[in-house]
Amino acid sequence: MQYTVPHYFKQFQCIGGACPDTCCAGWQIQIDPSSLRKYRKKKGPLGTRLRNEIDWKEGVFRRYEGRCAFLNEENLCDLYLEGGGEKAFCRTCRMYPRHIEEFEGLREISLSLSCPEAARLILSQQESVRFLHAENTKQEKPYEEFDFFLFTKLEDARSLMIQILQNREKPFRLRAAIVLALAHDLQQRIDRNALFETDSLLERYSSPQVWSWFERRLEKAECEKADKNEARRLVTGRFFVILDLMENLRPEWKTILRTAREALEQNEETEFSNKADSENSVKVRNLDTNFENVFSDITAEQLMVYFLFTYFCGAVYNRNAYGKVKLCFASTVLIRELTLSEWLRTSGNVSQDFAITAAYRYSREIEHSDYNKCRMEKMLDDEERFGLDMLFAGI
């Protein structure tokens, strides 16, 4: 079995009660069968509490007002405190925020962006992410009907996408556009069962000429738009509509979205009314420039690389490589817009810490709901609303 992790993986340490949020609220904690058997046999007061606070039919800890029954008032886990530490945890609690994607002969392990401390670690990285590989002698049963040829092509494509995204000599907007286009062209070959053409496709996108070609394409697209900002707002607005249609895991999420959209819409009205007011227009432009100190191209890069590493190769199971990249891109843009809304609402009185907050809040709602991830990917398949040129406008 082979393993792949980002280079910062082992730097993570839980900060416990100092965490600004908790991983023990907002979602159900599924208990693995082995832990259920262990909890059923537990003696004493803790054993009694376990038998009362587990929904044995569903195999989950009971929740009260969205909080795990074992989460105390100090946001610490009583099961950990009374059960002898981490050995008392079920597999879910022991693993989080580590996230595993399983493939035949390979496990890719990342840190989940939904954990505030993991989000801080991911978004505070200034160097480009490197991926470390290891192998052990443990043999796993082969997966039935696993398309290994498709998987190798997805791995090759993802490696090139990450290489493109990490080219900091180019603006992120250009990098993201090339990655979206590469995914679009790869999807055409998947749909035509022409994976044998993948190597030549990747060779073409590896060419130095690809940068100048896409620079011209983006310039042409901008010239065709009467209002570049309006086109961008249209795309991001459609992304927010998708969020409105997702299931909510936390009650405050709707309020967060509503506040964000109100701030963004108010800014649009201000820009429109101040077009003839040069002084206020300068203020708006300076605000946009200073926003880069909060959400920079490096921040966008780290987010996009995180999402690509976590989800792209999962296309081996549904053959929707382009949909995976759209999901990665939309997630990056939405986190940027959530950060921007707070920046506008406070007249720029926020730091990069809020980008981290926006990231883990978003992740908790989308990444921890299979329904939300699948529905979002399906909705992004709508090429009339989320076609390639339209996505370019949203960068």
NUKOL-495249 format. One line per 5 residues: their letters; for each residue x, y, z of N, C-alpha, C. Coordinates in steps of 0.2 Angstrom, whole numbers. Layout:
a = X Y Z X Y Z X Y Z; ... $
END
This chain:
mqytv = 4 -6 0 0 0 0 4 6 0; 3 11 -4 6 17 -5 2 23 -2; 6 28 1 2 33 4 5 40 2; 1 45 1 3 52 -1 0 57 4; 4 61 6 2 67 11 5 73 9 $
phyfk = 2 79 10 5 85 9 11 86 14; 16 90 13 22 91 17 21 93 24; 15 97 25 14 100 31 10 95 36; 8 89 33 3 85 36 5 84 44; 11 82 45 13 80 52 14 86 57 $
qfqci = 13 92 54 14 98 58 8 100 62; 2 96 60 -4 98 64 -4 95 71; -7 99 75 -8 98 82 -14 101 84; -19 97 87 -25 99 90 -24 104 95; -28 110 95 -27 115 100 -32 115 106 $
ggacp = -36 110 105 -41 108 111 -46 114 112; -46 116 118 -51 121 121 -49 128 118; -43 129 115 -41 136 112 -44 136 105; -47 131 102 -50 131 96 -56 136 95; -56 140 90 -62 145 90 -68 142 88 $
dtcca = -68 135 86 -74 131 85 -73 125 88; -78 120 86 -77 113 89 -79 108 83; -75 103 83 -77 97 78 -82 93 81; -85 94 87 -90 90 90 -97 93 90; -98 97 85 -105 100 84 -106 102 77 $
gwqiq = -112 101 75 -114 103 68 -115 97 64; -113 91 66 -114 86 61 -114 79 66; -117 74 63 -117 68 67 -110 64 67; -108 61 72 -102 58 73 -103 50 72; -102 47 67 -103 40 65 -98 36 69 $
idpss = -100 31 73 -96 26 77 -95 20 73; -89 18 72 -87 12 69 -89 6 73; -90 0 70 -93 -6 73 -88 -8 79; -82 -8 78 -77 -10 83 -78 -6 89; -78 1 88 -79 5 94 -86 4 98 $
lrkyr = -91 3 94 -98 2 96 -97 -5 101; -94 -10 99 -93 -16 103 -89 -14 110; -84 -10 109 -80 -8 115 -84 -4 120; -88 1 117 -93 5 121 -98 1 125; -101 -4 121 -106 -8 124 -103 -12 130 $
kkkgp = -97 -13 130 -94 -17 136 -91 -13 141; -91 -6 140 -88 -2 145 -92 -2 152; -88 -3 158 -91 -3 164 -91 4 168; -94 4 173 -94 10 178 -98 16 175; -98 22 178 -102 28 176 -101 30 169 $
lgtrl = -95 29 166 -94 31 159 -97 26 155; -97 20 156 -101 15 153 -108 16 153; -111 18 158 -118 19 159 -120 25 154; -115 30 155 -117 36 150 -116 35 143; -111 31 141 -111 29 134 -117 25 132 $
rneid = -120 20 136 -126 17 134 -132 22 133; -132 27 137 -137 32 137 -136 37 131; -130 38 129 -129 44 125 -127 42 118; -128 35 116 -127 33 109 -134 31 106; -135 33 100 -141 30 97 -138 24 93 $
wkegv = -140 18 97 -137 12 94 -140 10 88; -146 12 86 -149 10 80 -145 13 74; -144 20 75 -140 23 70 -132 23 70; -130 21 76 -123 20 77 -119 27 77; -123 32 81 -120 39 82 -121 41 89 $
frrye = -116 46 91 -117 49 97 -124 54 97; -127 54 102 -133 58 102 -131 65 102; -135 70 100 -133 77 100 -139 81 103; -136 86 107 -141 91 110 -140 98 108; -145 101 104 -144 108 101 -138 107 96 $
grcaf = -137 102 93 -131 101 88 -125 99 91; -124 99 97 -118 97 100 -118 90 103; -112 86 102 -111 80 104 -112 79 111; -115 74 114 -117 73 121 -111 73 125; -105 72 123 -99 71 127 -95 78 126 $
lneen = -98 83 123 -94 89 123 -96 94 128; -92 95 133 -93 99 139 -93 107 138; -95 110 143 -95 118 142 -89 121 140; -83 118 142 -77 121 140 -75 119 133; -79 116 129 -78 113 122 -73 108 122 $
lcdly = -72 104 128 -68 98 128 -72 92 128; -69 86 127 -73 80 126 -72 76 133; -78 75 136 -78 71 142 -76 64 141; -77 61 135 -75 54 133 -68 54 133; -64 59 131 -57 59 131 -54 60 138 $
leggg = -58 64 142 -55 66 149 -57 60 153; -62 57 153 -64 51 157 -62 44 155; -61 44 149 -60 37 146 -52 35 145; -48 40 147 -41 38 146 -37 41 140; -40 46 137 -37 49 132 -39 47 125 $
ekafc = -35 47 120 -37 46 113 -39 39 112; -37 34 116 -39 27 115 -46 26 116; -50 31 119 -57 30 120 -61 33 114; -58 36 110 -61 38 104 -63 33 99; -69 34 95 -70 30 90 -66 32 84 $
rtcrm = -66 28 78 -62 30 73 -63 37 70; -69 39 69 -70 46 67 -67 51 71; -67 51 77 -64 56 82 -57 55 82; -54 49 81 -47 48 81 -44 51 75; -47 50 69 -44 52 63 -45 59 61 $
yprhi = -51 62 63 -52 69 61 -46 74 65; -44 79 61 -46 81 54 -42 78 48; -40 72 49 -36 69 44 -42 66 39; -41 67 33 -46 64 28 -42 60 23; -46 54 22 -42 49 17 -47 48 11 $
eefeg = -43 48 5 -46 46 -1 -43 39 -3; -48 34 -4 -45 27 -5 -45 26 -13; -40 23 -15 -39 20 -22 -36 13 -22; -36 10 -27 -33 3 -27 -25 4 -26; -23 1 -20 -16 2 -19 -13 8 -17 $
lreis = -18 13 -15 -15 20 -13 -20 23 -9; -18 26 -4 -22 31 1 -19 38 1; -23 42 -1 -21 49 -1 -24 53 5; -20 55 10 -22 58 16 -20 65 17; -26 69 18 -25 76 19 -28 79 25 $
lslsc = -27 85 27 -30 88 33 -36 91 30; -42 91 34 -48 94 32 -48 101 33; -50 105 28 -50 112 29 -56 114 34; -60 110 36 -65 111 41 -63 112 48; -57 110 49 -54 111 56 -51 118 56 $
peaar = -52 122 60 -49 129 60 -41 129 61; -39 124 65 -31 124 65 -28 121 59; -32 116 56 -29 114 49 -30 119 44; -35 123 44 -36 128 39 -31 133 40; -29 135 46 -24 140 47 -17 137 45 $
lilsq = -16 131 46 -10 128 43 -9 128 36; -15 126 32 -15 126 25 -14 133 22; -18 138 25 -18 144 21 -12 149 24; -9 147 29 -3 150 31 4 148 27; 3 143 23 9 141 20 11 146 14 $
qesvr = 17 148 15 20 153 9 23 149 4; 26 143 5 29 139 0 24 135 -3; 26 133 -9 21 129 -13 21 122 -10; 15 119 -10 14 112 -7 18 107 -10; 21 103 -6 25 97 -9 21 91 -6 $
flhae = 21 85 -10 18 79 -8 23 74 -7; 22 71 -1 27 66 1 24 59 0; 28 54 -2 26 47 -3 29 42 1; 25 37 3 28 32 7 25 25 5; 27 20 7 25 13 5 26 8 11 $
ntkqe = 21 4 12 22 -2 17 21 -8 13; 22 -14 17 21 -20 13 14 -23 14; 10 -19 17 3 -22 18 -1 -22 12; -4 -28 11 -7 -29 4 -15 -28 5; -18 -25 1 -25 -23 1 -28 -28 -4 $
kpyee = -35 -29 -3 -38 -33 -8 -39 -28 -14; -39 -31 -20 -40 -27 -26 -47 -24 -27; -48 -18 -29 -55 -16 -30 -58 -19 -36; -64 -20 -36 -68 -23 -41 -69 -17 -46; -68 -19 -53 -69 -14 -58 -66 -8 -57 $
fdffl = -60 -7 -54 -56 -1 -53 -53 0 -60; -54 6 -63 -51 8 -70 -44 11 -68; -39 7 -68 -33 9 -66 -30 13 -72; -31 12 -78 -29 16 -83 -31 23 -83; -38 24 -82 -41 31 -81 -37 34 -75 $
ftkle = -36 30 -69 -33 33 -63 -26 36 -65; -22 32 -68 -16 35 -70 -16 41 -74; -21 42 -78 -21 48 -82 -24 54 -78; -28 52 -73 -30 57 -69 -25 60 -64; -20 55 -62 -15 57 -58 -10 61 -62 $
darsl = -9 60 -68 -4 64 -73 -7 71 -74; -14 71 -75 -17 77 -76 -17 82 -70; -18 79 -64 -18 82 -58 -11 85 -56; -6 81 -58 1 83 -57 3 90 -61; 0 90 -67 2 95 -71 -3 101 -69 $
miqil = -9 100 -67 -13 106 -65 -10 109 -58; -7 105 -54 -4 108 -48 2 112 -50; 6 109 -55 12 112 -57 10 119 -60; 5 119 -64 3 126 -67 0 130 -61; -4 128 -57 -6 132 -51 0 135 -47 $
qnrek = 5 132 -47 11 134 -42 16 138 -46; 14 140 -52 19 144 -56 17 152 -54; 21 154 -49 19 161 -46 22 166 -50; 25 165 -56 27 170 -60 21 173 -64; 16 169 -64 10 171 -68 4 172 -63 $
pfrlr = -1 177 -65 -6 179 -60 -11 172 -59; -14 172 -53 -18 166 -52 -24 166 -57; -26 171 -59 -32 171 -64 -30 167 -70; -24 168 -73 -22 165 -79 -21 157 -77; -18 156 -71 -16 149 -69 -23 145 -69 $
aaivl = -28 148 -66 -34 145 -65 -38 143 -71; -37 148 -76 -40 147 -82 -38 142 -86; -31 141 -86 -28 135 -90 -30 129 -87; -30 128 -80 -32 122 -77 -39 120 -78; -44 125 -79 -51 124 -81 -51 121 -88 $
alahd = -47 124 -92 -47 122 -99 -44 115 -100; -39 114 -96 -36 107 -97 -41 102 -94; -45 103 -89 -50 99 -87 -55 98 -92; -57 103 -95 -63 103 -100 -60 98 -106; -54 99 -108 -52 95 -114 -51 88 -112 $
lqqri = -48 87 -106 -48 80 -103 -54 77 -103; -60 80 -101 -66 77 -100 -69 75 -107; -67 79 -112 -69 77 -119 -66 70 -121; -60 69 -119 -57 63 -121 -60 57 -116; -61 58 -110 -65 53 -106 -71 51 -109 $
drnal = -75 56 -111 -82 55 -114 -82 51 -120; -76 52 -124 -75 49 -131 -72 42 -130; -70 40 -124 -66 34 -123 -59 35 -126; -56 40 -126 -50 42 -130 -45 43 -125; -44 40 -120 -39 41 -115 -32 41 -118 $
fetds = -31 37 -124 -24 36 -127 -22 43 -129; -26 48 -130 -24 55 -132 -22 59 -126; -23 57 -120 -21 61 -114 -14 63 -114; -9 59 -116 -2 61 -116 -1 67 -120; -3 67 -126 -2 72 -131 -6 78 -128 $
llery = -11 78 -125 -15 83 -122 -11 87 -117; -8 83 -112 -4 85 -107 3 88 -109; 5 85 -115 11 88 -118 10 95 -120; 4 96 -123 2 102 -126 1 108 -121; -2 106 -115 -3 110 -110 3 111 -106 $
sspqv = 9 107 -107 15 108 -103 19 113 -107; 17 115 -113 21 119 -118 22 126 -115; 27 130 -116 28 137 -113 23 141 -117; 21 139 -123 16 143 -127 9 144 -124; 8 139 -120 1 139 -117 -1 145 -113 $
wswfe = 4 148 -110 3 154 -106 1 160 -111; 5 161 -116 3 167 -120 -3 166 -124; -5 159 -126 -11 158 -129 -17 160 -125; -17 158 -118 -22 159 -114 -22 166 -112; -17 170 -112 -17 177 -110 -21 181 -116 $
rrlek = -20 179 -122 -23 182 -127 -31 180 -127; -32 174 -125 -39 172 -125 -43 176 -119; -40 177 -113 -43 180 -108 -44 188 -110; -39 191 -113 -39 197 -115 -45 198 -120; -46 194 -125 -51 194 -130 -58 193 -126 $
aecek = -58 189 -121 -65 188 -118 -66 195 -114; -61 198 -111 -63 204 -107 -65 210 -112; -62 210 -118 -64 215 -123 -71 214 -125; -74 208 -125 -80 206 -127 -85 208 -122; -83 208 -116 -88 210 -110 -88 217 -109 $
adkne = -95 220 -109 -96 227 -109 -93 229 -102; -94 225 -97 -92 227 -90 -89 221 -87; -83 221 -86 -79 215 -83 -82 213 -76; -83 218 -72 -85 217 -65 -92 214 -65; -96 216 -70 -103 214 -70 -103 206 -72 $
arrlv = -98 204 -76 -98 197 -78 -95 193 -72; -91 196 -69 -88 192 -63 -94 192 -57; -97 197 -56 -103 197 -51 -108 192 -53; -109 191 -60 -114 186 -62 -112 179 -61; -106 177 -62 -104 171 -60 -104 169 -53 $
tgrff = -101 174 -49 -101 173 -42 -108 172 -39; -112 176 -42 -119 176 -39 -123 169 -41; -121 166 -46 -123 160 -48 -120 154 -43; -114 155 -41 -111 151 -36 -115 151 -30; -117 157 -28 -121 158 -21 -127 155 -22 $
vildl = -131 155 -27 -137 152 -28 -136 145 -27; -131 142 -29 -130 135 -28 -130 133 -20; -126 138 -17 -126 137 -9 -132 138 -6; -137 142 -9 -143 143 -6 -147 136 -6; -146 132 -11 -149 126 -12 -146 120 -9 $
menlr = -141 121 -5 -138 115 -1 -142 114 5; -141 108 8 -143 107 15 -139 111 20; -142 113 25 -138 117 30 -136 112 36; -130 112 38 -128 108 43 -128 112 50; -127 118 49 -127 123 55 -132 128 54 $
pewkt = -136 130 59 -141 135 58 -138 142 57; -132 144 59 -130 150 57 -127 151 50; -127 146 46 -124 146 40 -128 151 35; -135 150 36 -139 154 32 -138 162 33; -137 163 40 -136 170 41 -129 173 39 $
ilrta = -124 168 39 -118 170 36 -118 172 29; -122 167 25 -123 168 18 -127 175 16; -132 176 20 -136 182 19 -132 188 20; -128 188 26 -124 194 27 -119 195 22; -116 190 19 -111 190 14 -114 193 8 $
reale = -120 191 6 -123 193 -1 -125 200 0; -128 202 6 -130 209 7 -124 214 6; -118 212 9 -112 216 9 -110 217 1; -110 211 -2 -107 211 -9 -112 215 -14; -119 214 -12 -124 218 -16 -123 226 -15 $
qneet = -122 227 -9 -122 234 -7 -116 238 -10; -110 234 -10 -104 236 -14 -106 237 -21; -110 233 -24 -111 234 -31 -115 240 -32; -120 242 -28 -124 248 -28 -119 254 -27; -115 254 -23 -110 259 -21 -106 261 -27 $
efsnk = -103 255 -31 -99 256 -36 -103 259 -42; -109 257 -43 -113 260 -48 -115 267 -47; -117 269 -41 -119 276 -39 -113 281 -39; -107 278 -38 -101 282 -38 -97 282 -44; -99 280 -50 -95 280 -56 -94 287 -58 $
adsen = -98 291 -56 -97 298 -58 -93 302 -53; -92 299 -47 -88 302 -41 -81 299 -41; -77 303 -44 -70 300 -45 -67 299 -38; -68 303 -33 -65 302 -26 -67 295 -23; -73 294 -23 -76 288 -20 -74 282 -25 $
svkvr = -73 283 -31 -71 277 -35 -64 275 -34; -60 280 -32 -53 279 -30 -53 275 -24; -57 277 -19 -57 273 -13 -59 266 -14; -64 264 -18 -66 258 -20 -60 254 -23; -56 257 -27 -51 254 -31 -45 252 -25 $
nldtn = -44 257 -21 -39 256 -16 -41 250 -11; -48 250 -10 -50 244 -6 -49 237 -9; -50 237 -16 -49 231 -19 -41 229 -19; -37 234 -20 -30 233 -20 -27 230 -13; -30 233 -8 -28 231 -1 -31 224 1 $
fenvf = -36 222 -2 -39 216 -1 -34 210 -3; -30 212 -7 -25 206 -9 -20 205 -3; -20 209 2 -16 207 8 -19 202 12; -26 202 12 -30 197 15 -31 191 12; -32 191 5 -34 185 1 -29 186 -5 $
sdita = -23 184 -5 -19 185 -10 -19 179 -16; -15 179 -21 -15 174 -26 -12 168 -23; -8 168 -18 -5 163 -14 -11 159 -10; -15 163 -7 -21 160 -4 -25 156 -8; -27 159 -14 -31 156 -19 -27 149 -22 $
eqlmv = -21 150 -23 -17 144 -25 -17 138 -20; -16 140 -13 -16 135 -8 -23 131 -8; -28 135 -8 -35 133 -8 -36 128 -14; -35 130 -20 -36 126 -26 -32 120 -26; -26 120 -24 -22 114 -24 -25 109 -18 $
yflft = -27 112 -13 -30 108 -8 -36 104 -11; -40 108 -14 -46 104 -16 -45 99 -22; -40 101 -26 -38 97 -32 -35 90 -29; -31 91 -24 -27 85 -21 -33 80 -18; -38 84 -15 -42 80 -11 -48 76 -15 $
yfcga = -50 80 -21 -56 77 -24 -55 75 -32; -50 78 -35 -49 77 -42 -49 70 -44; -45 66 -41 -44 59 -43 -50 54 -42; -54 57 -38 -61 53 -36 -65 53 -43; -63 56 -48 -66 56 -55 -65 49 -57 $
vynrn = -61 45 -55 -60 38 -57 -67 34 -56; -71 36 -51 -77 33 -49 -83 35 -53; -83 42 -55 -89 44 -59 -87 47 -65; -81 47 -67 -78 49 -74 -80 56 -75; -80 60 -70 -82 68 -71 -76 72 -69 $
aygkv = -71 72 -72 -65 76 -71 -66 83 -71; -70 85 -76 -71 92 -77 -76 95 -71; -80 91 -69 -85 93 -64 -81 93 -57; -76 89 -56 -72 90 -50 -68 96 -50; -65 98 -56 -61 104 -56 -66 110 -55 $
klcfa = -72 110 -58 -77 115 -57 -78 116 -50; -79 111 -46 -81 111 -39 -75 114 -35; -69 112 -37 -63 115 -34 -62 122 -35; -64 124 -41 -63 132 -43 -69 136 -40; -75 133 -40 -81 137 -37 -80 137 -29 $
stvli = -77 132 -26 -75 133 -19 -70 138 -17; -65 138 -21 -60 143 -20 -63 150 -21; -67 151 -26 -70 158 -28 -75 160 -22; -79 155 -20 -84 156 -14 -80 158 -8; -75 155 -6 -71 157 0 -68 164 -1 $
reltl = -66 165 -7 -64 172 -8 -69 177 -7; -75 176 -10 -81 181 -10 -83 181 -2; -83 176 2 -85 176 9 -80 181 12; -74 180 11 -69 184 14 -70 192 12; -71 193 5 -72 199 2 -78 203 5 $
sewlr = -83 199 7 -89 202 9 -88 205 16; -84 201 20 -82 204 27 -77 210 27; -73 210 22 -68 215 20 -72 222 19; -77 221 14 -81 227 13 -86 229 18; -89 224 22 -93 226 27 -90 230 33 $
tsgnv = -83 228 34 -79 232 39 -75 237 37; -75 239 30 -71 244 27 -64 242 28; -62 236 27 -56 233 26 -52 232 33; -56 232 38 -54 230 45 -54 223 47; -51 219 42 -50 212 44 -43 210 41 $
sqdfa = -41 204 44 -34 201 42 -35 195 39; -29 191 37 -30 185 34 -33 180 38; -34 181 45 -37 176 49 -45 175 47; -48 181 44 -55 180 42 -55 175 36; -50 175 31 -50 171 26 -50 163 28 $
itaay = -46 162 34 -46 156 37 -53 154 40; -56 159 43 -63 158 46 -67 156 40; -67 160 35 -72 159 29 -71 152 26; -64 150 26 -63 143 23 -65 137 27; -65 138 34 -67 132 38 -75 132 38 $
rysre = -78 138 38 -85 138 38 -88 135 32; -85 137 26 -87 134 20 -86 127 20; -80 124 22 -79 117 22 -84 113 26; -85 116 32 -90 112 36 -97 111 33; -99 116 29 -105 115 26 -105 111 19 $
iehsd = -100 111 16 -100 108 9 -96 101 10; -90 101 12 -86 95 12 -88 89 17; -92 91 22 -95 86 27 -102 84 25; -104 85 19 -110 83 17 -110 80 10; -110 73 10 -110 70 3 -115 72 -2 $
ynkcr = -121 74 1 -126 77 -3 -124 83 -6; -122 88 -2 -120 94 -4 -114 94 -10; -109 90 -8 -104 89 -13 -106 86 -20; -111 81 -20 -113 78 -26 -118 83 -29; -122 86 -26 -127 91 -29 -123 97 -32 $
mekml = -118 99 -28 -115 105 -31 -111 103 -37; -108 97 -37 -105 95 -44 -110 94 -49; -115 92 -48 -121 90 -53 -123 97 -56; -124 102 -51 -127 108 -53 -122 112 -58; -115 111 -56 -110 115 -60 -109 111 -67 $
ddeer = -112 106 -68 -112 103 -75 -116 106 -80; -120 111 -78 -124 115 -82 -120 120 -86; -118 118 -92 -114 122 -97 -117 128 -99; -123 129 -99 -126 136 -101 -125 141 -95; -125 139 -89 -124 143 -83 -117 143 -81 $
fgldm = -113 138 -82 -106 137 -80 -102 134 -85; -102 137 -91 -98 135 -96 -91 138 -95; -86 136 -99 -79 138 -98 -78 145 -98; -80 149 -104 -79 156 -104 -83 160 -98; -88 157 -96 -92 160 -90 -88 160 -84 $
lfagi = -85 154 -83 -80 153 -77 -74 157 -77; -72 158 -83 -66 163 -84 -67 170 -81; -74 172 -82 -76 179 -80 -76 179 -72; -77 173 -69 -77 173 -62 -71 173 -58; -65 172 -61 -59 172 -58 -57 179 -55 $
END
